[in-house]
Amino acid sequence: MKLRKWLLPIGLLLLLGIIALGVYISTAEFDTTLELTFQDGVSKSWVWDATLKIQDRIIKSYYQSDAGPRSYRFTNLKPGQAILEISAPSYVPVSLPVELERGKNVLAEPVEMFGFEIPDLDHFVIFEGLDGNDIVSEIRPVGGDGRAILNHPCMDLWIGCLVSAQVKEGLYVQEPTESGSSRGEILFQGRIDYEFDSLPETTFRYYSRIPGARLGDNSAPYLVIDYLIILPDPRKITRDEIDALMSKAGSLSEPEALIAILDSQQDKLSYHIYTSWNVERGRS
């Protein structure tokens, strides 16, 4: 009697164990999954408002992470050939063939996406400040409604500038002036690098830097800076082609020739030219 009394609960426990094991095996070992990361191809950071699709599965993503791209995981997929699609506003969509094996699948490298526009861009506003002897320019994209454009791709900008001494009546300007100034001797001209701030709370993300050491020993306390900002469409022109174009285009000191060349490429790029007067120069 005692033996029969224990056989029923033991048998029930064994049955439950077998069921649990079967569920574990079916989900952990035989469920087909795909893990991946994706990122902006220029900034190597998040892509805003992205949609990921494969088979009948969809994932929506907004900000991903401050610490770098996060991993996404599709489950309950069918083994075999499939197409991974990733799209986001103002980015070139990605369509990537993948071969799914039964079980866990992982894309070893992040999928890169490239922006082709800053949406609703009307113009830029540029503000200069000093970091030691360097001039740091905050480049603010503004929409047609006059408001800052907050979430946008990191465009592979080409930024050039012409830095001149600011003069009035043949003398260096000694204080900010609203009229009568002109460009004096050229202190620097050429391409400058920029940085993209990807922190979610940042309002304006582009910054460029003009090293003070590249301005020479000129004693002019105030400068005039002419900027050229080029936004290439990566669907139509490459970075190497932009560099080759600009090597032939001349400089901002010869604006007519430069603008003529840029206008001939307006199906592949857009450009903006701005001038800042009364830019204070750093001191040693």
KEKE-3310 file (N, C-alpha, C; in steps of 0.2 Angstrom, whole numbers, plus 5000, padded with zeros to 4 digits):
npx = (5004:5010:5019:5011:5005:5015:5019:5010:5012:5026:5026:5018:5027:5038:5032:5028:5041:5046:5038:5042:5055:5054:5048:5058:5068:5062:5061:5073:5083:5078:5071:5072:5082:5088:5101:5106:5115:5114:5119:5122:5131:5141:5143:5143:5134:5117:5102:5089:5072:5070:5065:5064:5063:5060:5055:5039:5041:5043:5052:5053:5063:5069:5079:5094:5105:5116:5128:5133:5128:5114:5109:5098:5085:5077:5064:5057:5058:5058:5069:5081:5083:5081:5076:5083:5077:5080:5074:5073:5068:5075:5086:5096:5088:5091:5093:5096:5102:5100:5105:5097:5100:5094:5091:5101:5106:5118:5123:5139:5145:5140:5126:5127:5120:5116:5114:5104:5099:5096:5081:5069:5078:5082:5092:5108:5113:5127:5138:5152:5165:5178:5190:5203:5216:5209:5196:5180:5166:5149:5137:5122:5108:5093:5075:5062:5052:5058:5063:5075:5082:5081:5082:5091:5100:5118:5126:5138:5147:5155:5166:5172:5183:5187:5198:5200:5209:5200:5197:5197:5196:5209:5216:5218:5203:5198:5188:5171:5162:5148:5147:5156:5168:5180:5187:5204:5220:5222:5222:5220:5214:5204:5199:5190:5189:5174:5164:5151:5139:5131:5123:5107:5100:5106:5104:5110:5120:5132:5149:5163:5181:5193:5210:5220:5234:5235:5233:5243:5255:5249:5242:5229:5215:5201:5191:5186:5176:5172:5161:5159:5148:5145:5133:5133:5124:5123:5118:5121:5134:5151:5162:5175:5173:5168:5179:5188:5181:5181:5195:5197:5189:5193:5193:5185:5189:5188:5174:5165:5169:5169:5156:5150:5154:5149:5135:5134:5133:5121:5111:5117:5122:5119:5123:5129:5133:5141:5144:5154:5156:5166:5173:5180:5197:5208:5220:5237)
npy = (4994:5006:5008:5010:5021:5031:5030:5037:5051:5052:5047:5058:5069:5065:5065:5079:5084:5078:5085:5098:5097:5094:5106:5115:5111:5112:5126:5132:5125:5122:5133:5145:5159:5176:5187:5204:5219:5237:5252:5270:5274:5284:5291:5280:5277:5278:5275:5284:5280:5268:5254:5236:5222:5205:5190:5187:5195:5210:5224:5239:5253:5267:5278:5269:5266:5275:5270:5264:5254:5244:5226:5217:5205:5193:5181:5164:5161:5155:5142:5144:5153:5171:5188:5202:5217:5234:5250:5268:5285:5296:5289:5278:5264:5247:5231:5215:5199:5184:5168:5157:5146:5132:5136:5146:5161:5174:5190:5194:5207:5224:5231:5243:5260:5273:5291:5301:5314:5329:5330:5342:5352:5369:5379:5383:5388:5396:5396:5403:5399:5400:5388:5387:5391:5387:5389:5384:5379:5379:5370:5373:5364:5370:5370:5372:5378:5386:5380:5371:5356:5341:5326:5317:5310:5307:5316:5314:5326:5338:5350:5366:5380:5398:5408:5425:5440:5453:5469:5487:5501:5499:5495:5483:5477:5482:5480:5472:5476:5483:5488:5493:5485:5474:5460:5455:5450:5432:5420:5406:5393:5379:5362:5357:5347:5339:5335:5324:5325:5312:5311:5308:5319:5331:5346:5352:5345:5345:5350:5359:5362:5374:5374:5385:5385:5384:5397:5405:5418:5430:5446:5450:5454:5451:5441:5436:5423:5412:5400:5384:5372:5356:5344:5328:5316:5300:5290:5294:5300:5297:5298:5299:5304:5317:5323:5323:5332:5344:5346:5352:5362:5375:5389:5397:5410:5412:5413:5413:5404:5392:5391:5389:5376:5368:5370:5363:5351:5348:5339:5329:5333:5345:5362:5374:5391:5402:5417:5423:5437:5447:5437:5432:5430:5418:5419:5417)
npz = (5000:5004:4994:4983:4986:4985:4971:4962:4964:4961:4948:4942:4944:4936:4924:4922:4922:4910:4901:4903:4900:4886:4882:4884:4876:4863:4862:4866:4859:4846:4841:4829:4828:4826:4829:4829:4826:4822:4814:4812:4798:4797:4810:4818:4828:4835:4826:4822:4824:4818:4808:4808:4798:4795:4787:4794:4805:4815:4821:4830:4833:4842:4850:4853:4862:4873:4875:4863:4849:4852:4854:4844:4843:4834:4835:4833:4819:4802:4796:4783:4767:4769:4769:4777:4781:4784:4788:4789:4793:4781:4778:4768:4763:4769:4762:4766:4761:4771:4777:4786:4799:4808:4825:4834:4826:4822:4817:4813:4811:4813:4805:4793:4790:4780:4779:4768:4768:4778:4786:4780:4780:4780:4782:4789:4805:4812:4826:4834:4846:4858:4862:4871:4860:4849:4837:4839:4830:4831:4823:4817:4811:4804:4802:4789:4796:4805:4816:4827:4820:4827:4827:4816:4802:4803:4793:4780:4780:4770:4775:4772:4775:4774:4782:4787:4791:4799:4794:4794:4785:4781:4793:4807:4814:4830:4839:4839:4825:4816:4803:4788:4788:4781:4772:4776:4775:4770:4782:4784:4773:4768:4770:4785:4800:4807:4822:4828:4839:4848:4859:4867:4873:4867:4857:4846:4835:4827:4826:4822:4821:4821:4821:4832:4830:4816:4811:4810:4814:4814:4820:4821:4830:4827:4816:4800:4794:4781:4777:4769:4767:4762:4758:4753:4743:4746:4738:4726:4724:4729:4744:4739:4726:4730:4736:4725:4717:4724:4724:4712:4712:4716:4728:4742:4741:4728:4724:4713:4703:4711:4715:4702:4699:4709:4707:4695:4700:4707:4707:4714:4726:4739:4744:4756:4759:4771:4780:4794:4804:4814:4823:4837:4841:4848:4861:4865)
capx = (5000:5014:5022:5007:5004:5021:5020:5006:5015:5032:5025:5016:5033:5041:5028:5029:5048:5047:5035:5046:5061:5052:5047:5065:5072:5059:5062:5080:5088:5076:5068:5077:5083:5093:5103:5110:5116:5114:5121:5124:5138:5146:5144:5144:5129:5110:5098:5083:5065:5071:5060:5068:5059:5062:5049:5033:5043:5044:5055:5053:5068:5070:5086:5096:5109:5121:5135:5134:5122:5112:5108:5091:5084:5071:5063:5051:5059:5059:5075:5082:5084:5077:5078:5082:5076:5080:5073:5073:5068:5081:5092:5095:5086:5095:5090:5102:5100:5103:5104:5095:5100:5090:5094:5104:5110:5121:5127:5145:5146:5134:5123:5128:5115:5119:5109:5105:5097:5094:5075:5066:5083:5082:5098:5112:5116:5134:5140:5159:5167:5185:5193:5210:5217:5205:5189:5175:5160:5143:5134:5115:5103:5086:5070:5058:5048:5063:5065:5080:5081:5084:5084:5093:5106:5124:5128:5145:5148:5162:5166:5178:5182:5192:5198:5203:5209:5195:5200:5192:5201:5216:5218:5214:5197:5200:5182:5166:5159:5143:5148:5162:5173:5181:5192:5211:5225:5220:5226:5219:5209:5204:5194:5191:5185:5169:5162:5144:5137:5125:5119:5100:5098:5109:5100:5114:5125:5138:5154:5169:5186:5199:5216:5223:5240:5235:5231:5249:5257:5245:5240:5222:5211:5195:5192:5180:5176:5168:5160:5156:5145:5142:5129:5132:5119:5127:5115:5123:5141:5155:5167:5181:5171:5168:5186:5191:5178:5184:5202:5197:5184:5195:5192:5180:5192:5186:5167:5161:5171:5167:5148:5148:5156:5144:5129:5133:5132:5116:5108:5121:5123:5117:5128:5127:5139:5139:5150:5153:5160:5168:5174:5186:5203:5211:5227:5242)
capy = (5000:5012:5009:5012:5028:5036:5029:5041:5058:5051:5047:5064:5073:5063:5067:5086:5085:5077:5090:5104:5096:5095:5113:5119:5109:5115:5133:5134:5122:5122:5139:5149:5166:5180:5193:5208:5226:5241:5259:5275:5272:5289:5292:5273:5277:5275:5277:5286:5278:5262:5248:5230:5217:5198:5186:5191:5198:5217:5227:5246:5256:5274:5278:5263:5266:5280:5267:5261:5250:5238:5220:5215:5198:5190:5174:5160:5162:5149:5141:5144:5160:5176:5195:5207:5224:5240:5257:5274:5291:5300:5284:5273:5257:5241:5224:5210:5192:5180:5161:5156:5139:5130:5137:5153:5165:5180:5193:5196:5214:5229:5233:5251:5263:5280:5296:5305:5321:5331:5331:5348:5357:5375:5383:5382:5394:5394:5400:5402:5400:5398:5382:5388:5395:5385:5391:5379:5382:5375:5371:5371:5364:5373:5368:5377:5381:5390:5377:5366:5349:5337:5319:5317:5306:5310:5316:5314:5332:5341:5357:5370:5387:5403:5413:5431:5445:5458:5475:5492:5507:5496:5493:5477:5479:5481:5478:5470:5482:5481:5490:5495:5480:5470:5454:5457:5444:5426:5416:5399:5390:5372:5358:5356:5341:5340:5330:5323:5323:5308:5310:5310:5326:5336:5349:5354:5339:5346:5354:5359:5365:5377:5375:5391:5385:5385:5403:5409:5423:5437:5449:5452:5451:5448:5437:5434:5416:5410:5392:5380:5365:5351:5338:5324:5311:5294:5286:5297:5302:5295:5303:5300:5309:5324:5325:5325:5338:5349:5348:5355:5368:5381:5390:5402:5416:5413:5410:5412:5397:5387:5390:5386:5369:5365:5370:5358:5344:5349:5332:5324:5336:5352:5366:5381:5396:5407:5421:5425:5442:5448:5431:5433:5426:5416:5422:5412)
capz = (5000:5004:4988:4978:4988:4982:4964:4958:4964:4958:4941:4940:4944:4930:4918:4922:4920:4903:4897:4904:4895:4879:4880:4884:4870:4857:4862:4867:4854:4839:4839:4824:4830:4823:4833:4825:4828:4816:4817:4807:4795:4798:4817:4822:4834:4834:4820:4824:4821:4813:4807:4806:4796:4792:4787:4797:4811:4814:4827:4830:4837:4842:4852:4855:4868:4874:4875:4857:4846:4856:4850:4843:4842:4831:4837:4829:4812:4798:4793:4776:4765:4771:4768:4782:4779:4789:4785:4794:4789:4778:4777:4762:4766:4768:4761:4766:4761:4776:4777:4793:4801:4814:4831:4835:4821:4824:4812:4816:4810:4813:4798:4793:4787:4778:4778:4762:4769:4784:4783:4780:4781:4776:4782:4795:4809:4815:4832:4836:4853:4859:4866:4871:4854:4844:4836:4839:4827:4832:4816:4819:4806:4805:4797:4786:4801:4809:4823:4826:4818:4832:4826:4809:4801:4803:4786:4779:4777:4768:4777:4771:4777:4773:4788:4785:4796:4798:4793:4792:4783:4781:4800:4810:4818:4837:4843:4835:4821:4812:4796:4785:4788:4775:4773:4775:4773:4772:4787:4783:4769:4767:4773:4792:4802:4812:4826:4829:4846:4847:4865:4865:4875:4863:4853:4840:4835:4823:4829:4819:4825:4817:4826:4832:4827:4809:4809:4810:4820:4813:4827:4820:4836:4825:4810:4796:4792:4776:4777:4764:4769:4757:4760:4747:4743:4745:4733:4719:4724:4735:4747:4735:4721:4732:4737:4718:4714:4728:4723:4706:4712:4719:4735:4744:4739:4721:4724:4707:4700:4715:4714:4696:4699:4714:4704:4690:4703:4712:4707:4718:4732:4741:4748:4759:4761:4776:4783:4801:4805:4821:4826:4841:4840:4854:4862:4868)
cpx = (5004:5017:5018:5005:5009:5021:5016:5010:5022:5031:5022:5022:5037:5038:5029:5037:5049:5044:5039:5052:5060:5051:5053:5068:5069:5060:5069:5084:5085:5072:5074:5076:5088:5094:5107:5111:5116:5116:5122:5131:5143:5148:5145:5139:5122:5108:5091:5077:5066:5066:5064:5062:5062:5056:5043:5034:5045:5047:5055:5059:5068:5077:5087:5099:5114:5128:5137:5128:5120:5110:5100:5090:5077:5070:5057:5052:5059:5066:5075:5083:5079:5080:5077:5082:5076:5079:5072:5072:5074:5087:5090:5093:5090:5091:5095:5099:5104:5101:5103:5096:5096:5094:5096:5108:5112:5124:5133:5146:5140:5132:5124:5123:5118:5113:5110:5102:5096:5087:5072:5072:5082:5088:5102:5113:5122:5136:5147:5160:5174:5186:5200:5211:5213:5199:5185:5169:5154:5139:5127:5110:5096:5082:5067:5054:5052:5065:5071:5078:5084:5086:5085:5099:5112:5127:5135:5147:5155:5162:5172:5177:5188:5192:5203:5204:5203:5198:5195:5197:5208:5219:5214:5209:5199:5194:5176:5163:5153:5143:5155:5168:5174:5186:5199:5214:5221:5225:5225:5213:5210:5199:5195:5186:5179:5168:5154:5143:5130:5121:5112:5098:5101:5104:5104:5120:5132:5143:5160:5175:5192:5205:5219:5230:5241:5234:5237:5250:5253:5242:5233:5218:5204:5195:5185:5181:5170:5167:5157:5154:5142:5139:5128:5126:5122:5124:5118:5130:5144:5159:5173:5179:5171:5175:5189:5188:5180:5191:5202:5193:5187:5193:5187:5183:5191:5179:5164:5163:5169:5160:5146:5149:5151:5137:5128:5132:5126:5111:5111:5122:5120:5123:5125:5133:5137:5145:5149:5158:5161:5169:5181:5191:5206:5218:5231:5243)
cpy = (5006:5013:5012:5020:5033:5035:5035:5048:5058:5051:5054:5069:5071:5065:5075:5087:5083:5082:5096:5103:5097:5102:5117:5117:5112:5122:5135:5131:5122:5128:5143:5156:5169:5186:5197:5215:5230:5248:5263:5274:5277:5290:5286:5273:5275:5278:5278:5283:5273:5257:5242:5225:5210:5193:5190:5194:5206:5220:5234:5248:5263:5275:5271:5263:5272:5277:5263:5257:5244:5232:5219:5208:5196:5183:5171:5161:5155:5148:5142:5152:5165:5183:5199:5214:5229:5246:5262:5280:5294:5296:5280:5267:5252:5235:5219:5203:5188:5173:5159:5148:5138:5132:5145:5156:5172:5183:5196:5203:5218:5230:5241:5254:5271:5285:5299:5312:5322:5333:5339:5354:5363:5379:5380:5388:5392:5399:5398:5403:5398:5392:5383:5393:5393:5388:5385:5382:5377:5376:5368:5370:5366:5371:5374:5381:5386:5387:5372:5359:5345:5330:5318:5312:5310:5310:5316:5320:5334:5348:5360:5377:5392:5408:5419:5436:5450:5465:5480:5498:5505:5494:5487:5480:5477:5479:5476:5477:5479:5483:5492:5491:5476:5464:5457:5451:5437:5422:5408:5398:5383:5368:5357:5350:5343:5334:5330:5321:5319:5307:5312:5317:5332:5339:5350:5349:5340:5351:5354:5363:5368:5378:5381:5391:5385:5392:5408:5414:5430:5439:5451:5450:5448:5446:5437:5427:5414:5402:5390:5373:5361:5345:5333:5319:5305:5289:5288:5299:5299:5300:5304:5305:5316:5327:5327:5331:5344:5351:5352:5362:5374:5382:5395:5409:5417:5410:5409:5405:5392:5386:5387:5379:5365:5365:5365:5351:5344:5343:5327:5326:5343:5355:5372:5385:5401:5411:5423:5431:5443:5442:5432:5428:5424:5419:5417:5414)
cpz = (5000:4998:4983:4980:4985:4974:4960:4958:4960:4950:4938:4939:4938:4924:4917:4920:4913:4899:4897:4900:4888:4877:4879:4877:4863:4857:4862:4861:4847:4837:4835:4826:4826:4827:4828:4829:4822:4819:4811:4805:4796:4806:4821:4828:4831:4828:4822:4821:4816:4813:4804:4804:4794:4793:4789:4803:4810:4821:4826:4835:4836:4844:4854:4861:4867:4873:4869:4855:4851:4851:4850:4841:4839:4833:4832:4822:4809:4795:4786:4774:4767:4769:4774:4779:4785:4786:4791:4790:4787:4777:4771:4765:4764:4767:4761:4766:4767:4775:4784:4794:4807:4820:4831:4829:4823:4818:4815:4816:4810:4806:4798:4788:4785:4776:4771:4762:4776:4783:4785:4782:4776:4776:4788:4799:4812:4820:4833:4843:4853:4864:4866:4865:4848:4843:4835:4836:4828:4826:4817:4813:4808:4800:4794:4791:4806:4816:4821:4824:4823:4830:4818:4808:4802:4796:4785:4775:4775:4770:4776:4774:4775:4778:4786:4791:4794:4799:4792:4791:4783:4787:4802:4814:4826:4842:4837:4831:4816:4804:4794:4785:4781:4776:4771:4772:4775:4776:4786:4778:4768:4770:4781:4794:4806:4816:4827:4836:4846:4854:4864:4867:4871:4858:4846:4840:4831:4826:4824:4823:4820:4822:4826:4829:4819:4806:4809:4815:4819:4819:4826:4826:4833:4818:4806:4793:4787:4776:4771:4767:4764:4760:4754:4748:4741:4740:4726:4719:4730:4738:4742:4729:4723:4733:4730:4715:4717:4726:4716:4706:4714:4726:4736:4742:4732:4721:4718:4703:4704:4715:4708:4696:4703:4711:4699:4693:4708:4712:4712:4725:4733:4745:4751:4761:4766:4778:4790:4802:4813:4826:4830:4841:4847:4855:4866:4875)
residu = (MET:LYS:LEU:ARG:LYS:TRP:LEU:LEU:PRO:ILE:GLY:LEU:LEU:LEU:LEU:LEU:GLY:ILE:ILE:ALA:LEU:GLY:VAL:TYR:ILE:SER:THR:ALA:GLU:PHE:ASP:THR:THR:LEU:GLU:LEU:THR:PHE:GLN:ASP:GLY:VAL:SER:LYS:SER:TRP:VAL:TRP:ASP:ALA:THR:LEU:LYS:ILE:GLN:ASP:ARG:ILE:ILE:LYS:SER:TYR:TYR:GLN:SER:ASP:ALA:GLY:PRO:ARG:SER:TYR:ARG:PHE:THR:ASN:LEU:LYS:PRO:GLY:GLN:ALA:ILE:LEU:GLU:ILE:SER:ALA:PRO:SER:TYR:VAL:PRO:VAL:SER:LEU:PRO:VAL:GLU:LEU:GLU:ARG:GLY:LYS:ASN:VAL:LEU:ALA:GLU:PRO:VAL:GLU:MET:PHE:GLY:PHE:GLU:ILE:PRO:ASP:LEU:ASP:HIS:PHE:VAL:ILE:PHE:GLU:GLY:LEU:ASP:GLY:ASN:ASP:ILE:VAL:SER:GLU:ILE:ARG:PRO:VAL:GLY:GLY:ASP:GLY:ARG:ALA:ILE:LEU:ASN:HIS:PRO:CYS:MET:ASP:LEU:TRP:ILE:GLY:CYS:LEU:VAL:SER:ALA:GLN:VAL:LYS:GLU:GLY:LEU:TYR:VAL:GLN:GLU:PRO:THR:GLU:SER:GLY:SER:SER:ARG:GLY:GLU:ILE:LEU:PHE:GLN:GLY:ARG:ILE:ASP:TYR:GLU:PHE:ASP:SER:LEU:PRO:GLU:THR:THR:PHE:ARG:TYR:TYR:SER:ARG:ILE:PRO:GLY:ALA:ARG:LEU:GLY:ASP:ASN:SER:ALA:PRO:TYR:LEU:VAL:ILE:ASP:TYR:LEU:ILE:ILE:LEU:PRO:ASP:PRO:ARG:LYS:ILE:THR:ARG:ASP:GLU:ILE:ASP:ALA:LEU:MET:SER:LYS:ALA:GLY:SER:LEU:SER:GLU:PRO:GLU:ALA:LEU:ILE:ALA:ILE:LEU:ASP:SER:GLN:GLN:ASP:LYS:LEU:SER:TYR:HIS:ILE:TYR:THR:SER:TRP:ASN:VAL:GLU:ARG:GLY:ARG:SER)
# end
